[in-house]
Amino acid sequence: MLGKIGLSELLLAGGLILLIFGPKKLPEIGRSFGKGLQEFKQATKELTDSVQLDEETNE
C-alpha cells in the first residue's frame, strides 16, 4: 500500500509543495535535496567499501 503512489498522489503532493514554498523557492529546495541525496549515496558507498575491505583482511 505505501509503495504504490499513483499519478494523482504525485500531482497532489506537487501542488501542495508549490503552494507552501512558492515557485521561486522550488529550485533551491531541489538542489539541496539532490546534494543531500548525493552525500548519502557517497557515505553509503564508503561504508560498504570499508566493510568489504575489513572482510577481505580478516580472511
Secondary structure, 3 states (H helix, E strand, C coil): CCCCCCHHHHHHHHHHHHHHHCCCCHHHHHHHHHHHHHHHHHHHHHHHHHHHHHHHHHC
